[in-house]
Amino acid sequence: MVFVEPLNLEYIFVNSLAGSMEIFFFVAIALFAYLAARFRMPNQVFLMMVAVFILFMAKFYSLFYLLLIVLVGLFFYYVLSKIPKT
């Protein structure tokens, strides 16, 4: 049995749910893109959400890797926003 500290969010989100830091980044950006598309947020709001996420995650990876994730997130947002609301 593994003991997980209740406020160790890095271990809970990254190791337990996603498995690695790279997968966590892509899952988080895809989740942000889904929420932005679902609630029809303006592009500026989505970019601010991604910018805050990048500021929080900047200590883990270099800037170039994070810029790639932003581009992938914008692609997810564009694709998900084209799906009609059900």
C-alpha angles and dihedrals in degrees: 000000000000121000113220119191109233096232098039092109094167091060094042098048102031106034103027102037106026105022098221139027094251093054090046091054093052094044092049093049091046089051091050090049092049093050092047092049094043094052093036095236118183117257092251092059092049092049091050090052091051092045092054090047090052091050090053093046098041093100092062103051141019124267095252092057091049091050089055089053090051090054091049089049092052089050091051090049092050093049095044093047090058092058108097117246112255 
